[in-house]
Structure formats: C-alpha cells, structure tokens
Amino acid sequence: MMTPRISFDADMLLFLALSFSAIVVSSSDGPHLAVAQSSDNSATTIPVNVGVIVDLKTWVGQMGLTCVNMSLSDFYSSNPSHKTRLVLNVRDSEGDEVAAAAAALDLIKNKQVQAIIGPQSSGQADFILHLGNKSHVPIISFSATNPFLSSIRNPYFIRAAQNDSSQVKAISAVVQAFGWREAVLIYVDNEFGEGIIPSLTDALEEVDTRVSHRSLIPPSATDDQIGLELYKLMTMQTRVFIVHMLPTLGQRLFAKAKEVGMMERGYVWILTNGITDLLSSVDSSVVASSMQGILGIKTYVPHTRNLDNFMVQWKKKFQQDNPSVPSPPLNIFGYYAYDAARALAMAVEEMGTGNFTFQILNASTDVTDLDTFGVSQTGEKLLQELANTTFMGLTGNFSLVDGQLESSVFQIVNINGNAARGIGFWTLKNGLLRDLNPFHTNKYSTSKSNFGTIIWPGDSTSIPKGWELPTNGKSLKILVPVKDGFKQYVTVTRDPTTNTSQVTGYCIDIFRAVIEKMPYAVTYELIPFAFPNGSSAGGYNDMIDQVYYQHWSCGFLNIRLTKISGVQLHIKLARASGFHFQPWSLHKGSDHLAT
C-alpha cells in the first residue's frame, strides 16, 4: 500500500495552524440562522452552531456554500415544527492547509461548533480531521475523495461523497472488455492524485493488466514540462492511458496531447470521474478540439423531478448570493453539499433538545491553544445519528457505510462534440450493462458488446489494440540454426550477392502467427547462427550458450525428443528484452534437448 505523501511536515503545519488562529476570516455577515421560520415557533427553537470551511475564491466553494444554505432552508421550510436550527459559521480556507486548520481551531474553540461541513480538499481535510478526533466534532466533507482519508483511523471524519477508489472496478472492467494487457497511469502529483493509485493498480492486476508506467504531473507543471512527459510516453509501446486529475490540469494535458499527436487513431484515453464529473467546467473549445474519443467513468446520478426543480432554484439562489460571479455549472459536489447539510440537520434533530455543550479539559491559563481544546459532549451521539440517517437525496439514496457514501453504479461515457455521451453502465452486481434494466440477471459481465457505439480518437470506430511499435523499443534477436536436416521446419537460404539470408519453414510460420496474436508489440530479428561464409557456427549446445550469456535473446531449435540418459545440464535461460524464458534440460555433449 502506498503511504500518503504530504508536501510538507504535517506536525509543523498543525503547529502553525494552532499558533496562528488569528488569521481566520469570518464570513462578511457573521454567523447566520439558515432557516425561513415563522414567529410562532422562533422562540422555542434551539440554535446549534455548525462550521462551514470552504475556499470562497473557487467555484466549488461558492457553489457548495450556496447548496448548503439552500438545503437547510428547504429542510426547515418543509419541517417548521422541528425544534433545532443549524446556525452556520462560515470560514474561508483560502485554498491553504494552514488557514483551513486555523479556521477549524477557531470554530471548535471559540464557536463550539457541533460539526464542521468541509473542508474542500483532501489535503486540508488531512489536517482538520485530527482536530475533529480530539474535540469529538464530526468533520463532514462533501468533496475530499482521497481514499487515504478513512473513518476507520479517524472516527469523526465523515465523507459525504464517494471514495475515489469506488470506481476502480469499473475502470478495470472497461480495460478487460477490450483485452488491453498494459496501461499507463497519468495522475497529478499530490494527495488527490496518489490516493487512487494502489487500489487502481490492484484492480488492473486482477484482470491481468499490467501497469507498465506511472506518469506524475506536478499541479504547477508548465506546458513544456507536460509536453516532455508526453513525448516520453510516445516512445513506449503502450497506448492505453488512464488519467486521474482535476479539470484545471486535465484540459492543459489534453491540449498538449493533441498538439504532439497523441489524440490520433490507436490511442486509448480513459478518465476517472475526477474530470468526467466536472466536464462542464472544462473549456468547451478544449473538449471539442482535444478530447474527442475519450472514454470516462462518471458518477451516476438518477434523473428525477426533484433534481430538475433544484437546478432551477439553485441558479436563482447562486446569482443572488454571488451577483458578480458568472454562474458556474452545477456538478456532483453541489449535490453532495446539499445532501450533507440535510443529513446533518436530520441527525441534530433526532438528538432532541439536549444541551449542546463542550467540556474544557484544562482550564489553566498557562497552556497552548491545543491544551484548552474543549470536547463536545454530544459528538459521539451525533456521529451515531449520522450513521443511522438515510433519505432519498439529490444523488439517490443517502446512506453512510463505514463513514462514507457508497456507490454501486457508474456510467461509462464517450466524449464526442462538446459533451460526454453515455454508452453503458457498470454496477457492482452485474458489471458492464447497456442500460439499467431492473430485470438483469445476477451474472457479472465484462463484455464489450454491452457498450453502445464508441467513437475513438482520430474519429475511428475500430477498437484500438492498445499498443504500437515503440520508437525506442528493443528487438528480440533470435538465433536460427543452420543445418542440413529437417529443412521443412527451419530453412536458411543465403544470397551471396547481397550477403543476406531468408529464413522460412514450419517453425517460423508458427512463430510469426503467435507474434501477430500477442496483445502487445514484439519486434524481432531472425539471425542465422552462422559464420560470415554461411556455414554453421555450431550446434544446439553452442546456441544455448550464446542465449544463456545474453549475447542473443533466444533461439529456434528444430529438434526431436529422445530418451533421456547420461548427465543432464540444467540451464535456466535469463530474461532478455523484457521477456521470460522457461527452463530447459540439455544433455551435455549432445544435441538432444527436453523441456
């Protein structure tokens, strides 16, 4: 298992966050009650402080906050008799781990929030969840998808979203359907990018697909750096690329791939939902010019009337909250934020009207901020209520399993024009399906016949074989015996005028037929085992010695098996040019060979 890598020391950052809590930025209008309520019950409702930490300079943060506000307003309008009301205390993380940790400390220590919705990124969550564990305050993130963030090790972390690793079986099923035996993983070099790699590698290996190379792209990589990495990939034989990154980097990657000629026939590109779920945020000109023919895994959201109504209301609400910001397209993280806020409101209401207080464990004044941390007296019960909360949300059935949303359905899409077109589905129970017919059998399928029509890169309808002859690949140098007998098996005909040789025969025909069926490129040279004048350079013992000492890759042996007698010499042929050869048993001093 790959261990999570953080760009700088976690303990030091946490120390900084705790020491500089004064940098927290409060929302412009301060804490507010997110509810439209009548005066009849306003005096009897119990306010419950809740924190929200998002990056307000990003469209995901702005969208998420709008969806959280809408969710609470809708929930309390539909349930006016409920006795509790969530009071939102909004903080801007400014896209920084230290600022996010400082915001969490301020909310827990000074506002005594009962839960925190957020933070936005996996890197920020990795810091804040430790504060949640210490204070017994649930940290509910709707967008931190890194699998390394686990509620098993961090019981007060709730992922109101899907784990990135939940899609790896769908990806491997697509690869298996087309028989591709090797793949290259291209991912952003940070916590988000690395989190999925161990489980994705395992899933591919389970279907006999080898990860031939891993290509890490720094988040701040220049176009020239991206181009150099792509040129390196072009020299390899694998033509199946699985990409895991966010749209900001992804659209630059594909613009460069188009420029260097990697969006032509023969190439296969598969996107994780890191880009596919957010495709509407990618520059449409890049999609139309540089992403045609790409396959993608997309989180499946069932189409409902409630979802349609919400999208209409959301556009109005977002424009009211952000009049100077162009309305970004609503995506899966907005749905997750809406459902997360509703789940929290339901769980708090189920707890009743108890005393939402903190216990200060150390009242001394000569202590650090961390030492004076209070512990929520209702945190454990709130965690239990969240685990028991179920309802039909915007993304389908909301239910937490092991502290996170589960998904059993993904849509397989093919990018054509300016959008992604659905070509099939993957379910945990049935594998690849053309549609979600409820009458499907229990049989698990990885058949490509379950896909709709696919337009591949280069506007091709032919399935790419997944490999090409590499520009810098090594050829197998195969020795061919020069002998007088058994010419129907192997014959070497030398042309003295051109000093070249032609190799033919039954063994050669079989070898070439096998090479044609290989699921990857194998280049080779047939080299007669002869002196410059064309005469034989030795027998089978001599040939095997040449291969054993890696002077050549392997050799053809047109032999017959005879009764084994005498002293045997066991030779295990070494790996050559990336291929494995089996052990052979040779009678020393003769030309008899057995396997």
VENVEN-V950079 format. One record per pair of residues at least 4 apart in sequence whose C-alpha atoms are under 8 Angstrom apart, sorted by sequence separation. I is the first residue (numbers start at 1). GAP is how many residues later the second one is. If there is no record, write none. Layout:
BEGIN
[[I GAP] [I GAP]]
END
This chain:
BEGIN
[[6 4] [9 4] [10 4] [11 4] [12 4] [13 4] [14 4] [15 4] [16 4] [17 4] [26 4] [27 4] [37 4] [38 4] [39 4] [41 4] [57 4] [58 4] [59 4] [60 4] [61 4] [62 4] [63 4] [64 4] [65 4] [66 4] [67 4] [68 4] [69 4] [70 4] [71 4] [72 4] [73 4] [74 4] [75 4] [76 4] [93 4] [95 4] [96 4] [97 4] [98 4] [99 4] [100 4] [101 4] [102 4] [103 4] [104 4] [105 4] [106 4] [107 4] [108 4] [120 4] [121 4] [122 4] [123 4] [124 4] [125 4] [126 4] [127 4] [128 4] [129 4] [130 4] [131 4] [132 4] [133 4] [145 4] [150 4] [151 4] [159 4] [162 4] [164 4] [167 4] [168 4] [169 4] [170 4] [171 4] [172 4] [173 4] [174 4] [175 4] [176 4] [188 4] [189 4] [190 4] [191 4] [192 4] [193 4] [196 4] [197 4] [198 4] [199 4] [200 4] [201 4] [202 4] [203 4] [204 4] [205 4] [217 4] [221 4] [222 4] [223 4] [224 4] [225 4] [226 4] [227 4] [228 4] [229 4] [230 4] [231 4] [232 4] [245 4] [246 4] [247 4] [248 4] [249 4] [250 4] [251 4] [252 4] [253 4] [254 4] [255 4] [256 4] [257 4] [258 4] [263 4] [271 4] [272 4] [273 4] [274 4] [275 4] [278 4] [280 4] [282 4] [283 4] [284 4] [285 4] [286 4] [287 4] [288 4] [303 4] [304 4] [305 4] [306 4] [307 4] [308 4] [309 4] [310 4] [311 4] [312 4] [313 4] [314 4] [315 4] [316 4] [317 4] [318 4] [319 4] [330 4] [331 4] [332 4] [333 4] [334 4] [335 4] [336 4] [337 4] [338 4] [339 4] [340 4] [341 4] [342 4] [343 4] [344 4] [345 4] [346 4] [347 4] [348 4] [349 4] [367 4] [368 4] [369 4] [378 4] [379 4] [380 4] [381 4] [382 4] [383 4] [384 4] [385 4] [392 4] [393 4] [400 4] [401 4] [415 4] [416 4] [426 4] [427 4] [436 4] [455 4] [456 4] [469 4] [483 4] [486 4] [487 4] [495 4] [496 4] [504 4] [505 4] [506 4] [507 4] [508 4] [509 4] [510 4] [511 4] [512 4] [513 4] [514 4] [518 4] [530 4] [531 4] [538 4] [539 4] [540 4] [541 4] [542 4] [543 4] [544 4] [545 4] [546 4] [547 4] [575 4] [576 4] [587 4] [8 5] [37 5] [55 5] [56 5] [57 5] [94 5] [95 5] [105 5] [106 5] [107 5] [108 5] [119 5] [120 5] [132 5] [133 5] [149 5] [150 5] [151 5] [175 5] [188 5] [189 5] [204 5] [205 5] [221 5] [245 5] [257 5] [258 5] [262 5] [271 5] [273 5] [282 5] [286 5] [287 5] [303 5] [318 5] [367 5] [392 5] [393 5] [399 5] [400 5] [401 5] [415 5] [416 5] [426 5] [427 5] [455 5] [456 5] [494 5] [495 5] [503 5] [504 5] [530 5] [531 5] [538 5] [546 5] [547 5] [575 5] [586 5] [587 5] [55 6] [56 6] [76 6] [93 6] [94 6] [107 6] [108 6] [119 6] [131 6] [132 6] [151 6] [187 6] [188 6] [204 6] [205 6] [257 6] [319 6] [391 6] [392 6] [399 6] [400 6] [414 6] [415 6] [425 6] [426 6] [427 6] [455 6] [456 6] [494 6] [495 6] [530 6] [531 6] [546 6] [547 6] [574 6] [575 6] [586 6] [587 6] [54 7] [55 7] [92 7] [93 7] [118 7] [132 7] [150 7] [151 7] [187 7] [204 7] [319 7] [390 7] [391 7] [398 7] [399 7] [413 7] [414 7] [425 7] [426 7] [454 7] [456 7] [494 7] [515 7] [529 7] [530 7] [547 7] [574 7] [586 7] [54 8] [92 8] [319 8] [364 8] [390 8] [391 8] [413 8] [414 8] [424 8] [425 8] [453 8] [456 8] [483 8] [493 8] [494 8] [529 8] [530 8] [547 8] [573 8] [585 8] [586 8] [76 9] [119 9] [201 9] [217 9] [318 9] [362 9] [363 9] [389 9] [390 9] [413 9] [414 9] [424 9] [425 9] [481 9] [482 9] [492 9] [493 9] [529 9] [572 9] [573 9] [584 9] [585 9] [54 10] [93 10] [129 10] [201 10] [361 10] [362 10] [389 10] [390 10] [412 10] [413 10] [424 10] [425 10] [430 10] [480 10] [482 10] [492 10] [493 10] [544 10] [572 10] [573 10] [584 10] [585 10] [54 11] [92 11] [128 11] [361 11] [362 11] [388 11] [389 11] [411 11] [412 11] [413 11] [423 11] [424 11] [425 11] [430 11] [492 11] [544 11] [572 11] [573 11] [584 11] [91 12] [104 12] [315 12] [360 12] [361 12] [387 12] [388 12] [411 12] [412 12] [430 12] [432 12] [433 12] [480 12] [491 12] [492 12] [543 12] [571 12] [572 12] [583 12] [52 13] [360 13] [361 13] [387 13] [411 13] [412 13] [429 13] [430 13] [431 13] [432 13] [490 13] [491 13] [570 13] [571 13] [33 14] [72 14] [145 14] [215 14] [360 14] [361 14] [386 14] [387 14] [411 14] [412 14] [429 14] [430 14] [431 14] [432 14] [490 14] [491 14] [529 14] [570 14] [571 14] [144 15] [359 15] [360 15] [410 15] [411 15] [429 15] [430 15] [431 15] [432 15] [489 15] [490 15] [570 15] [571 15] [125 16] [141 16] [143 16] [145 16] [147 16] [358 16] [359 16] [387 16] [409 16] [410 16] [432 16] [434 16] [489 16] [490 16] [569 16] [570 16] [139 17] [140 17] [141 17] [142 17] [143 17] [144 17] [145 17] [146 17] [147 17] [358 17] [359 17] [409 17] [410 17] [433 17] [434 17] [488 17] [489 17] [490 17] [540 17] [568 17] [569 17] [89 18] [138 18] [139 18] [140 18] [141 18] [142 18] [143 18] [145 18] [146 18] [147 18] [358 18] [359 18] [409 18] [432 18] [433 18] [434 18] [487 18] [488 18] [489 18] [490 18] [568 18] [569 18] [100 19] [125 19] [137 19] [138 19] [139 19] [140 19] [141 19] [142 19] [145 19] [311 19] [357 19] [358 19] [408 19] [409 19] [432 19] [489 19] [568 19] [569 19] [136 20] [138 20] [140 20] [141 20] [276 20] [356 20] [357 20] [408 20] [567 20] [568 20] [116 21] [118 21] [119 21] [120 21] [122 21] [133 21] [276 21] [277 21] [356 21] [357 21] [408 21] [566 21] [567 21] [115 22] [116 22] [117 22] [118 22] [119 22] [120 22] [121 22] [122 22] [133 22] [276 22] [277 22] [356 22] [565 22] [101 23] [114 23] [115 23] [116 23] [117 23] [118 23] [119 23] [120 23] [121 23] [122 23] [126 23] [133 23] [271 23] [273 23] [503 23] [548 23] [553 23] [564 23] [100 24] [104 24] [113 24] [114 24] [115 24] [116 24] [117 24] [118 24] [119 24] [120 24] [122 24] [125 24] [130 24] [132 24] [133 24] [269 24] [270 24] [271 24] [272 24] [273 24] [548 24] [550 24] [553 24] [115 25] [117 25] [118 25] [119 25] [129 25] [132 25] [250 25] [269 25] [270 25] [271 25] [272 25] [273 25] [503 25] [548 25] [93 26] [97 26] [98 26] [101 26] [105 26] [183 26] [185 26] [212 26] [243 26] [268 26] [269 26] [270 26] [271 26] [272 26] [273 26] [424 26] [547 26] [548 26] [550 26] [97 27] [101 27] [104 27] [108 27] [122 27] [129 27] [181 27] [182 27] [183 27] [184 27] [187 27] [189 27] [226 27] [230 27] [239 27] [240 27] [241 27] [242 27] [243 27] [244 27] [245 27] [247 27] [263 27] [268 27] [270 27] [424 27] [501 27] [547 27] [96 28] [100 28] [129 28] [172 28] [181 28] [182 28] [183 28] [184 28] [185 28] [186 28] [187 28] [188 28] [189 28] [190 28] [234 28] [239 28] [240 28] [241 28] [242 28] [243 28] [244 28] [246 28] [247 28] [263 28] [423 28] [424 28] [108 29] [175 29] [180 29] [181 29] [182 29] [183 29] [184 29] [185 29] [186 29] [187 29] [188 29] [189 29] [190 29] [223 29] [227 29] [231 29] [239 29] [240 29] [241 29] [242 29] [243 29] [244 29] [245 29] [246 29] [263 29] [423 29] [97 30] [182 30] [183 30] [184 30] [185 30] [186 30] [187 30] [188 30] [189 30] [219 30] [223 30] [226 30] [227 30] [230 30] [240 30] [242 30] [244 30] [245 30] [351 30] [423 30] [562 30] [164 31] [165 31] [168 31] [169 31] [172 31] [176 31] [184 31] [186 31] [188 31] [244 31] [247 31] [251 31] [255 31] [258 31] [351 31] [423 31] [561 31] [164 32] [168 32] [172 32] [247 32] [251 32] [254 32] [258 32] [560 32] [561 32] [176 33] [223 33] [227 33] [257 33] [258 33] [299 33] [559 33] [560 33] [561 33] [165 34] [169 34] [173 34] [175 34] [247 34] [248 34] [255 34] [348 34] [351 34] [559 34] [34 35] [165 35] [168 35] [172 35] [247 35] [251 35] [255 35] [347 35] [350 35] [48 36] [50 36] [52 36] [54 36] [56 36] [251 36] [254 36] [255 36] [492 36] [35 37] [36 37] [45 37] [46 37] [47 37] [48 37] [49 37] [50 37] [51 37] [52 37] [53 37] [54 37] [55 37] [56 37] [57 37] [254 37] [348 37] [34 38] [35 38] [45 38] [46 38] [47 38] [48 38] [49 38] [50 38] [51 38] [52 38] [53 38] [54 38] [55 38] [56 38] [347 38] [34 39] [37 39] [41 39] [44 39] [45 39] [46 39] [47 39] [48 39] [49 39] [50 39] [51 39] [52 39] [53 39] [54 39] [55 39] [347 39] [416 39] [36 40] [37 40] [41 40] [45 40] [47 40] [49 40] [51 40] [53 40] [54 40] [55 40] [414 40] [494 40] [35 41] [36 41] [414 41] [35 42] [38 42] [344 42] [347 42] [37 43] [343 43] [346 43] [146 45] [541 45] [146 46] [343 46] [476 46] [478 46] [480 46] [482 46] [53 47] [145 47] [148 47] [281 47] [343 47] [475 47] [476 47] [477 47] [478 47] [479 47] [480 47] [481 47] [482 47] [541 47] [147 48] [281 48] [475 48] [476 48] [477 48] [478 48] [479 48] [480 48] [481 48] [482 48] [541 48] [146 49] [147 49] [280 49] [474 49] [475 49] [476 49] [477 49] [478 49] [479 49] [480 49] [481 49] [507 49] [541 49] [35 50] [53 50] [146 50] [473 50] [475 50] [477 50] [479 50] [541 50] [34 51] [53 51] [193 51] [470 51] [507 51] [540 51] [33 52] [34 52] [193 52] [467 52] [468 52] [469 52] [539 52] [33 53] [34 53] [51 53] [192 53] [278 53] [466 53] [467 53] [468 53] [469 53] [482 53] [483 53] [33 54] [34 54] [184 54] [277 54] [278 54] [339 54] [465 54] [466 54] [467 54] [469 54] [482 54] [32 55] [33 55] [183 55] [184 55] [186 55] [277 55] [339 55] [481 55] [482 55] [31 56] [32 56] [51 56] [182 56] [183 56] [184 56] [185 56] [186 56] [187 56] [188 56] [338 56] [31 57] [32 57] [183 57] [184 57] [185 57] [186 57] [187 57] [188 57] [31 58] [182 58] [183 58] [184 58] [185 58] [186 58] [187 58] [336 58] [481 58] [30 59] [31 59] [61 59] [183 59] [185 59] [335 59] [336 59] [339 59] [481 59] [30 60] [180 60] [335 60] [188 61] [27 62] [49 62] [51 62] [481 62] [26 63] [27 63] [49 63] [50 63] [51 63] [53 63] [332 63] [26 64] [27 64] [49 64] [50 64] [51 64] [52 64] [53 64] [54 64] [479 64] [26 65] [27 65] [48 65] [49 65] [50 65] [51 65] [52 65] [53 65] [54 65] [55 65] [25 66] [26 66] [48 66] [49 66] [50 66] [51 66] [52 66] [53 66] [54 66] [24 67] [25 67] [50 67] [52 67] [53 67] [24 68] [123 68] [490 68] [122 69] [123 69] [489 69] [122 70] [486 72] [479 73] [478 74] [479 74] [481 74] [24 75] [477 75] [478 75] [479 75] [480 75] [481 75] [23 76] [476 76] [477 76] [478 76] [479 76] [480 76] [481 76] [476 77] [477 77] [478 77] [479 77] [480 77] [481 77] [24 78] [25 78] [476 78] [478 78] [23 79] [24 79] [22 80] [23 80] [17 81] [21 81] [16 82] [17 82] [20 82] [21 82] [24 82] [17 83] [18 83] [13 84] [14 84] [17 84] [18 84] [21 84] [13 85] [17 85] [21 85] [14 87] [18 87] [307 87] [17 88] [306 88] [301 93] [302 93] [301 94] [302 94] [300 95] [301 95] [171 99] [476 100] [171 101] [476 101] [475 102] [474 103] [167 105] [300 109] [299 110] [300 110] [299 111] [300 111] [298 112] [299 112] [14 113] [297 113] [298 113] [297 114] [298 114] [297 115] [298 115] [296 116] [297 116] [6 117] [10 117] [295 117] [296 117] [295 118] [296 118] [295 119] [296 119] [294 120] [295 120] [293 121] [294 121] [293 122] [292 123] [293 123] [291 124] [292 124] [292 125] [171 126] [170 127] [288 128] [288 129] [167 130] [287 130] [288 130] [287 131] [287 132] [285 133] [284 134] [280 139] [279 140] [279 141] [4 144] [293 161] [293 162] [294 162] [293 163] [294 163] [292 164] [293 164] [292 165] [293 165] [292 166] [293 166] [292 167] [161 172] [161 175] [160 176] [160 177] [160 179] [160 180] [7 183] [6 184] [5 185] [6 185] [5 186] [4 187] [268 188] [267 189] [268 189] [4 190] [143 190] [267 190] [4 191] [142 191] [265 191] [266 191] [265 192] [143 193] [264 193] [265 193] [142 194] [263 194] [264 194] [265 194] [142 195] [263 195] [265 195] [2 196] [268 196] [1 197] [267 197] [142 198] [266 198] [268 198] [265 199] [266 199] [267 199] [140 200] [266 200] [266 201] [266 202] [117 223] [117 224] [240 226] [156 227] [239 227] [240 227] [238 228] [239 228] [238 229] [239 229] [237 230] [238 230] [237 231] [237 232] [236 233] [237 233] [236 234] [237 234] [235 235] [236 235] [234 236] [235 236] [236 236] [237 236] [234 237] [235 237] [236 237] [135 238] [137 238] [235 238] [135 239] [136 239] [137 239] [135 240] [136 240] [160 240] [166 240] [170 240] [134 241] [135 241] [136 241] [138 241] [163 241] [166 241] [114 242] [137 242] [162 242] [163 242] [136 243] [161 243] [162 243] [163 243] [167 243] [70 244] [136 244] [138 244] [159 244] [160 244] [161 244] [162 244] [112 245] [138 245] [158 245] [159 245] [160 245] [162 245] [112 246] [157 246] [158 246] [159 246] [67 247] [70 247] [66 248] [155 248] [152 250] [66 251] [151 251] [66 252] [151 252] [150 253] [151 253] [63 255] [66 255] [170 256] [170 257] [173 258] [174 258] [86 259] [173 259] [85 260] [170 261] [112 262] [114 262] [109 263] [84 264] [109 264] [112 264] [114 264] [63 265] [84 265] [108 265] [109 265] [114 265] [83 266] [108 266] [63 267] [67 267] [71 267] [75 267] [82 267] [67 268] [70 268] [71 268] [84 268] [59 269] [64 269] [68 269] [72 269] [83 269] [84 269] [177 269] [64 270] [67 270] [68 270] [71 270] [72 270] [75 270] [83 270] [176 270] [177 270] [178 270] [63 271] [67 271] [71 271] [177 271] [65 272] [68 272] [174 272] [60 273] [64 273] [68 273] [72 273] [173 273] [60 274] [64 274] [174 274] [238 282] [237 283] [182 284] [237 284] [178 285] [180 285] [181 285] [180 286] [46 307] [48 308] [181 338] [182 338] [180 339] [181 339] [179 340] [19 350] [18 351] [18 352]]
END
